Amino acid sequence: MHSSAVSLKTEQRFREDFELKRELPENLRLLDRISGNFFWSWRREGVELFRELEPALWEKCEQSPRLLLKRIRPLRLWQKSLDADYVDRIGTFAAMMDEYLAPGPIVQGRISPSNPVAYFCAEFGVHNSLPNYSGGLGILAGDHLKSASDLNIPLVAIGLLYRYGYFRQKIAHDGWQEERYNDVFESELALTPVLDENGDRLTVTVMIRGREVLTQAWLAEVGRIKLYLLDTNVPENSEVDRYITGHLYGGDSETRIVQEKVLGLGGVRLLRKLRIDPSVYHLNEGHSAFLTLELAREILAGDESLTFTDAMARVREKCVFTTHTPVEAGNDVFSPDRLQSCFSAAFVESLRLTGEEFLSLGRTDPDDPDEWFGMTPLALRMARSANGVSAKHGEVSRALWHKMFPSETAVDEVPISHVTNGVHAPTWIAPTLKALYFRHIGPNWTSLLTDPAAWREAIERIPDAELWKVHTQLKHLLIAFIRQRTLAKETGLQNTINEHEDTRMLLDPDVLTIGFARRVAAYKRWNLIMTDLERLLKLVDDPARPVQFVFAGKAHPQDLTGKQLLQNLMSINHDSNWQKRAVFVEDYDQEVARYLVQGVDVWMNVPRRPLEASGTSGQKAAMNGGLNFSILDGWWIEGYNGVNGFSIGELNVGRDQEVIDLEDAESLYRVLEEQIVPAYYSTDEHRLPVEWIRRMKDALATLTTQFSSDRMVRDYVAQIYR
């Protein structure tokens, strides 16, 4: 159930709190409070307060303020406590945070502080110092919370705290991916225990495998938003039950069922103990769909005259569901036997259902006894609103789940809408670019993001030379980061692009740089660019107009095909310049992503259509002036206008996949050779790539406003929550 790397010592480790058990100099004590709210993480001034304390240790602590404050030398603390300017900046930031957190006017209809939105998700990527995410879903959830905070939307969030999180990636000397897990209880997280009115630890219980499992709660503060994380690692539980919240997306199907029971049932029970009565429950993906059953059980327990159908109608009034998966196989499904072993007969009876009626709630065809139980069908049945995460994904989802609706329902009438994903601009826009906006647009530049015309006009006023200078600086920063990250004392006997004994000549800031970072999964088509290796290496080796690549991403631990693909990518050589013009940055996380999306010239994305539900990494790159080079799928169909980036292939689907792959590969090479490379290397008398900068400005002008998570959250409030 848990990694072999977990020692006997850590197996018995429990945490009662994450208090900073260290006496800070009086002038620095506000840092403890500042580090306790993730507001610091999306404010340049907050990040700099911690980085400046001791930059090398900051990086070693992986940008964790609380770990930094625990480990920093006393001498350095006292030196900074006597730095009057630094102490003043602490006070200024603390006052800024207090002003931000102060209650403000809230006019959101029936959504109010006493009746907020309850946002349920299996993972949250608020910051890499809280490693409670695996990828895009978690990062999106974190950005959703930050925008809800900035917009002052009454919202609470519910998730799980995974003791070992998602795996950390290490690439061996031969290019093979290896996995390891870190115990977060040995770190210092910005979490506080949730206590009841008597000051005792607040807990809820969930019946798991015939046992009452105790679940404690932790609080993470994300600006104005409270994020509650449930955790079964308490002494009262058996060892097997402590590991229910052991690993994110780990274990077998039974582990997933019981995790999702704790999230759904336990989450609702926690809200009740907190005396929070949500106006709407937002199921962000199907992992939390069991919460609808707990809501129905509550309703039925209060009125013996009601049937499950009656309760279901009331539950639907309060529940909304967002699906993120464009293929049926990507949704959680469980065998009837496994599901029934995890839910007691008493719980099913409390819903006034038979065992077969209970199972039918998760089937696309309720009358098919052989069909497994799916979390997405359950969520669709029990929510009044369902949406995909881009216009194309909404269309795909309507076709995918059409079979759940009456046969006379036309596909385009299936009640699944869409809200296109967005990203949190203050988190992802580089500080250097923000400073440029501050100088040329003004200190309140973010206020223009709600007015696309005014924002475009403001972007056009920025001098080309200054925008290009900022981009070049960010590219230098990226390359410096990569050179440090890939430097290794020992590299084995085989040349690979993830480690080098000498990185001084690795990459060149004057060379066109393409970033490709995503999960290593079949539909992401990592091997598409290697379809014609001779043509690829010709681009890399061009003496006058070369191309270089930065790769990052993780293969699932059990995906041997994905691991083999990564290994093949690592060891391309063929006496070319590949080894110095291509790199793989291991252990892709939020911090690696930040360097990449802020520093590359081009962001490449080549999924199989229509399997990219939305995708948000390209949105982050666009907000930093990077040009997307992507298949027309997900959000890029809505964003691409012919100027603000480049497209690969056509919109064709449903034909032979091998043929489409070859056509897309041909399109990829052709666009690189005929459009991207010439535009990047064509410069004026001032050595400025005028055509490229024009495209950069168009990307900044059109995509920053359209794909911000502020716009996304406003859409949820207006179209879904109300």
Secondary structure as UniProt FT lines:
FT   TURN            4..5
FT   HELIX           8..11
FT   HELIX           26..28
FT   HELIX           30..35
FT   HELIX           38..42
FT   HELIX           44..53
FT   HELIX           55..60
FT   TURN            61..63
FT   HELIX           65..71
FT   HELIX           74..81
FT   HELIX           84..101
FT   TURN            109..110
FT   STRAND          111..112
FT   TURN            113..114
FT   STRAND          117..120
FT   TURN            128..129
FT   HELIX           136..150
FT   TURN            151..152
FT   STRAND          155..160
FT   STRAND          168..171
FT   TURN            173..174
FT   STRAND          177..180
FT   HELIX           184..186
FT   STRAND          192..193
FT   TURN            197..198
FT   STRAND          203..208
FT   TURN            209..210
FT   STRAND          211..222
FT   TURN            223..224
FT   STRAND          225..231
FT   TURN            235..236
FT   HELIX           239..242
FT   HELIX           243..245
FT   TURN            248..249
FT   HELIX           253..261
FT   HELIX           262..266
FT   HELIX           267..273
FT   TURN            274..275
FT   STRAND          280..284
FT   HELIX           286..288
FT   TURN            289..290
FT   HELIX           291..301
FT   TURN            304..305
FT   HELIX           308..318
FT   STRAND          319..322
FT   HELIX           328..330
FT   STRAND          333..334
FT   HELIX           336..342
FT   HELIX           345..350
FT   TURN            351..352
FT   HELIX           355..360
FT   TURN            361..362
FT   TURN            366..367
FT   TURN            369..370
FT   STRAND          373..374
FT   HELIX           375..382
FT   STRAND          385..388
FT   HELIX           391..400
FT   HELIX           402..404
FT   TURN            407..408
FT   HELIX           411..413
FT   STRAND          417..418
FT   HELIX           425..428
FT   HELIX           431..440
FT   TURN            443..444
FT   HELIX           445..450
FT   HELIX           452..461
FT   HELIX           464..485
FT   TURN            497..498
FT   TURN            504..505
FT   TURN            509..510
FT   STRAND          512..517
FT   HELIX           522..524
FT   HELIX           526..530
FT   TURN            531..532
FT   HELIX           533..541
FT   STRAND          547..552
FT   TURN            557..558
FT   HELIX           560..570
FT   TURN            574..575
FT   HELIX           578..581
FT   STRAND          582..584
FT   HELIX           590..599
FT   STRAND          602..605
FT   TURN            609..610
FT   HELIX           617..622
FT   TURN            623..625
FT   STRAND          627..631
FT   HELIX           635..639
FT   STRAND          645..648
FT   HELIX           657..671
FT   HELIX           672..676
FT   HELIX           677..681
FT   TURN            685..686
FT   HELIX           690..706
FT   HELIX           709..715
FT   HELIX           716..721
//
